[in-house]
Amino acid sequence: MFANNFLGTGPPLFNGENYQVWVIKMKAYLKALNLWEAVENDTDPAPLGDDPTIAQLKNYEEQKAKKPRALTCLHSALSKTIFLSVIACETPKEIWEKLREEYEGSQRVKNVKLLTLKREFEMHKMKEGETVKEYARKLMEIVNKIKLFGESFPDSEIVEKMLISLPATFEPKISAIEESCDLTRLTVTELISKLHAQEQRTNLRDDETVEAQDPIPISTITQIQDPPTPNCILISLNPFEQLSNLDTKDPLNLPKPLPRAPRDNYSNVKSKRAATNQKSKGK
């Protein structure tokens, strides 16, 4: 019952990319259905003897059906293009070996790929602006590809690589880890956790420093937008703004007095009086 329900989920699809990952998934899928032996060994069940029991007949039929079922699983797991390349294979083992030869290559090709990955691992360093978790994720992707070729990769080598390739900002934390921890027993997960905590503390201190260097400016008190009155003066905390807002001729903006009639000067008054006296004498 479990096998039938599990089979309904479908095998992992292989489209020609990430062969090593697909192999692991497909092998686990076939083992869950008890079909991996049919792919690995490619043997038929032993023939029945004379007068077999019902249990023997049932077991024989089950063993005999494993190869066709495994073949069907492999066909279903291949894309159309990949399936056409193995269509002539009659057994599941033939399909498995053909795919391995084509996508994994010979032992010489595997050694070249493995050497390339190891060189990539040695050259990989933490980039500027990259977080600890981002750097560790990329590094572990390379490690997992190496492991797919059957190479063992202990955590101690990964820990040593990370401690060497971290930037100088982590130097105090690295020294503390080397003094307080046994690097041969320190796991990659523990190291990432310790470095991530240090990274968060550093970022928090940087944020506090930026805030201290950039205080909030003091806002000025501006005049309320009401109709202007004669005695209204713009008040500001900035003395230069106060001077600029004052009227130099009338700082208090007091009401202007009514204009007076022009006065005659002394000479004009004297001449007018003389003319008046002459007229009175003539009469």
Phi and psi in degrees as a GROMACS rama.xvg file:
@    title "Ramachandran Plot"
@    xaxis  label "Phi"
@    yaxis  label "Psi"
@TYPE xy
-63.2289  -41.8959  PHE-2
-62.9861  -41.575  ALA-3
-64.8348  -43.5336  ASN-4
-66.0299  -39.3518  ASN-5
-67.5365  -37.2766  PHE-6
-63.9983  -28.5521  LEU-7
-66.7152  -19.8683  GLY-8
-73.9693  -20.5619  THR-9
87.5185  146.476  GLY-10
-76.5107  162.773  PRO-11
-68.0186  136.521  PRO-12
-84.9778  137.606  LEU-13
-115.468  121.36  PHE-14
-115.066  15.3167  ASN-15
103.133  -4.49751  GLY-16
-118.408  150.27  GLU-17
54.183  54.875  ASN-18
-61.2501  -42.9356  TYR-19
-61.3867  -36.9606  GLN-20
-69.2589  -42.5421  VAL-21
-63.4959  -37.7383  TRP-22
-59.2389  -44.3992  VAL-23
-63.7975  -44.896  ILE-24
-65.7525  -42.4516  LYS-25
-69.4855  -38.3025  MET-26
-63.7284  -41.9157  LYS-27
-64.2434  -37.1796  ALA-28
-64.5828  -44.9634  TYR-29
-67.8923  -36.2074  LEU-30
-66.569  -36.5212  LYS-31
-63.9226  -29.3514  ALA-32
-93.8972  5.43074  LEU-33
60.9954  39.6768  ASN-34
-119.158  -2.38067  LEU-35
-66.0035  -34.9655  TRP-36
-61.8843  -32.8988  GLU-37
-67.4816  -29.2446  ALA-38
-82.4736  -41.1345  VAL-39
-75.6416  -41.8625  GLU-40
-95.7338  -35.8834  ASN-41
55.877  49.2213  ASP-42
-119.624  149.893  THR-43
-90.4127  153.187  ASP-44
-65.9669  153.55  PRO-45
-64.22  143.266  ALA-46
-65.2389  153.474  PRO-47
-76.0564  150.141  LEU-48
-85.4017  -171.662  GLY-49
-71.8045  140.927  ASP-50
51.5166  60.2569  ASP-51
-70.3216  153.807  PRO-52
-80.6042  171.84  THR-53
-65.198  -38.7976  ILE-54
-64.8942  -39.5751  ALA-55
-66.134  -40.6928  GLN-56
-62.331  -42.6231  LEU-57
-64.7721  -43.2973  LYS-58
-65.5213  -39.6381  ASN-59
-62.2459  -43.9981  TYR-60
-65.4541  -37.8982  GLU-61
-66.0923  -43.4893  GLU-62
-67.0415  -37.2815  GLN-63
-68.4316  -30.2795  LYS-64
-82.1881  -8.60304  ALA-65
-67.3777  -42.1113  LYS-66
-63.9859  -46.5668  LYS-67
-62.1606  -36.9652  PRO-68
-67.2716  -41.9604  ARG-69
-64.2546  -38.5501  ALA-70
-63.0478  -41.0955  LEU-71
-64.6745  -40.4964  THR-72
-61.8126  -42.8255  CYS-73
-66.9404  -40.8924  LEU-74
-60.2821  -41.4514  HIS-75
-70.5274  -22.5076  SER-76
-87.2166  -3.91445  ALA-77
-107.266  141.223  LEU-78
-69.6441  170.115  SER-79
-60.4709  -42.727  LYS-80
-65.5117  -44.2599  THR-81
-68.4133  -37.5355  ILE-82
-62.6527  -39.31  PHE-83
-65.2807  -25.5006  LEU-84
-77.457  -16.9668  SER-85
-121.351  16.3328  VAL-86
-64.7042  -24.0897  ILE-87
-80.674  -11.8944  ALA-88
-73.7392  133.985  CYS-89
-101.6  -18.2766  GLU-90
-121.773  155.98  THR-91
-62.8514  -31.9272  PRO-92
-68.0261  -36.7557  LYS-93
-62.245  -42.1713  GLU-94
-63.3562  -44.6773  ILE-95
-61.6286  -44.7636  TRP-96
-69.5203  -36.4795  GLU-97
-66.9547  -42.0186  LYS-98
-65.2189  -39.2747  LEU-99
-63.5438  -43.5007  ARG-100
-65.0924  -36.9734  GLU-101
-78.861  -40.3639  GLU-102
-104.574  -18.5979  TYR-103
-101.715  -28.4718  GLU-104
82.0205  179.863  GLY-105
-74.4152  175.886  SER-106
-62.4364  -33.7634  GLN-107
-66.8708  -42.4556  ARG-108
-65.1356  -39.9833  VAL-109
-62.3115  -39.6044  LYS-110
-64.9744  -37.7882  ASN-111
-65.9141  -44.8935  VAL-112
-62.8379  -40.7735  LYS-113
-65.2734  -40.4995  LEU-114
-64.5715  -38.4794  LEU-115
-63.2978  -42.4517  THR-116
-66.3877  -39.7487  LEU-117
-65.3682  -37.985  LYS-118
-66.3582  -39.2028  ARG-119
-63.212  -37.6903  GLU-120
-64.3241  -42.7716  PHE-121
-69.0564  -33.3754  GLU-122
-86.5327  -12.7247  MET-123
-71.1202  128.928  HIS-124
-134.623  161.092  LYS-125
-74.3541  126.724  MET-126
-86.2755  162.45  LYS-127
-67.309  133.148  GLU-128
84.0374  -1.90526  GLY-129
-89.7424  137.353  GLU-130
-81.9658  167.359  THR-131
-62.7347  -43.8135  VAL-132
-67.1938  -37.276  LYS-133
-64.9225  -43.8614  GLU-134
-63.4264  -44.274  TYR-135
-65.0395  -37.322  ALA-136
-64.0037  -44.2613  ARG-137
-65.6386  -38.5723  LYS-138
-66.274  -40.385  LEU-139
-70.1831  -27.4371  MET-140
-62.4673  -41.2314  GLU-141
-66.326  -42.3713  ILE-142
-61.6378  -43.448  VAL-143
-65.2156  -35.4133  ASN-144
-64.9783  -38.0705  LYS-145
-65.4863  -40.7639  ILE-146
-65.0375  -28.2661  LYS-147
-64.5768  -21.5903  LEU-148
-87.7067  8.46729  PHE-149
88.2057  8.20131  GLY-150
-85.0692  138.177  GLU-151
-84.2158  143.571  SER-152
-141.998  92.2134  PHE-153
-67.9052  156.17  PRO-154
-62.9797  -29.5726  ASP-155
-61.3472  -36.2582  SER-156
-69.3384  -38.4325  GLU-157
-68.5141  -41.5563  ILE-158
-61.276  -45.2998  VAL-159
-61.8714  -41.873  GLU-160
-62.0923  -44.0719  LYS-161
-64.9825  -42.4751  MET-162
-65.5516  -32.4657  LEU-163
-76.2531  -36.2931  ILE-164
-92.944  0.216815  SER-165
-74.8153  151.849  LEU-166
-69.3897  172.084  PRO-167
-66.9318  -21.611  ALA-168
-63.6894  -21.6755  THR-169
-93.4219  4.67845  PHE-170
-59.4463  -44.0727  GLU-171
-60.6248  -40.192  PRO-172
-69.2261  -37.8818  LYS-173
-62.5358  -43.0057  ILE-174
-62.3923  -40.2156  SER-175
-65.4818  -38.9603  ALA-176
-66.835  -42.242  ILE-177
-64.362  -32.3565  GLU-178
-81.2835  -31.8181  GLU-179
-101.177  -15.0883  SER-180
-122.051  152.563  CYS-181
-88.6174  106.728  ASP-182
-63.9519  -22.9904  LEU-183
-73.3508  -20.3476  THR-184
-110.321  -8.49268  ARG-185
-72.4739  125.84  LEU-186
-84.8974  163.155  THR-187
-64.5484  -39.5333  VAL-188
-62.2263  -43.119  THR-189
-64.4707  -41.6577  GLU-190
-63.6679  -44.0819  LEU-191
-61.4143  -40.1403  ILE-192
-63.0574  -43.4263  SER-193
-65.9  -43.7228  LYS-194
-68.584  -36.2636  LEU-195
-65.3501  -39.3044  HIS-196
-63.2691  -42.3068  ALA-197
-63.8496  -39.5131  GLN-198
-63.0442  -41.3672  GLU-199
-64.9318  -41.6287  GLN-200
-63.3877  -40.9728  ARG-201
-64.1109  -43.1236  THR-202
-64.1336  -37.6558  ASN-203
-65.2812  -41.6562  LEU-204
-65.8571  -38.0912  ARG-205
-63.3777  -40.168  ASP-206
-64.34  -41.2894  ASP-207
-65.5565  -36.374  GLU-208
-65.7715  -41.3487  THR-209
-64.1667  -40.9677  VAL-210
-65.915  -36.728  GLU-211
-68.8855  -32.3248  ALA-212
-81.7266  -12.2439  GLN-213
-128.915  72.5937  ASP-214
-69.9935  162.76  PRO-215
-75.5676  125.794  ILE-216
-66.388  148.96  PRO-217
-73.419  125.636  ILE-218
-80.6739  143.942  SER-219
-86.984  153.759  THR-220
-89.545  118.022  ILE-221
-102.847  159.3  THR-222
-68.6567  139.423  GLN-223
-69.0011  137.54  ILE-224
-74.3286  75.1582  GLN-225
-115.055  165.008  ASP-226
-58.7367  136.192  PRO-227
-65.8857  142.015  PRO-228
-114.901  159.988  THR-229
-59.2417  -35.3529  PRO-230
-99.6716  14.584  ASN-231
-81.7051  126.581  CYS-232
-122.305  135.374  ILE-233
-72.7869  121.046  LEU-234
-99.9908  133.65  ILE-235
-144.541  150.413  SER-236
-74.7263  -14.7746  LEU-237
-92.8789  116.499  ASN-238
-62.85  -30.216  PRO-239
-68.2858  -34.302  PHE-240
-68.6847  -34.4958  GLU-241
-61.7837  -46.0232  GLN-242
-65.2821  -36.7717  LEU-243
-70.3089  -25.6058  SER-244
-85.2545  -15.2476  ASN-245
-82.9727  146.563  LEU-246
-81.7003  121.856  ASP-247
-66.3212  -30.4988  THR-248
-81.5629  -37.9886  LYS-249
-139.221  81.1158  ASP-250
-58.0345  -31.3998  PRO-251
-91.6431  -3.63023  LEU-252
56.0782  43.3139  ASN-253
-74.3801  157.971  LEU-254
-62.7045  138.503  PRO-255
-76.1298  137.156  LYS-256
-68.6799  155.526  PRO-257
-67.4876  143.956  LEU-258
-67.8828  140.869  PRO-259
-94.4315  156.541  ARG-260
-70.4861  142.355  ALA-261
-63.7233  138.347  PRO-262
-93.0864  144.263  ARG-263
-78.9148  143.61  ASP-264
-78.5927  175.245  ASN-265
-64.3101  -40.1064  TYR-266
-65.6884  -39.1322  SER-267
-66.4078  -39.315  ASN-268
-64.9754  -41.0486  VAL-269
-64.5026  -42.5837  LYS-270
-66.7999  -36.6651  SER-271
-66.1111  -39.1001  LYS-272
-65.5922  -41.1694  ARG-273
-62.8363  -40.9945  ALA-274
-65.0867  -35.2518  ALA-275
-68.7845  -39.546  THR-276
-65.9093  -41.0399  ASN-277
-62.9904  -38.7893  GLN-278
-65.0482  -39.308  LYS-279
-68.7458  -34.4824  SER-280
-70.0524  -38.6408  LYS-281
-63.5065  -30.2394  GLY-282
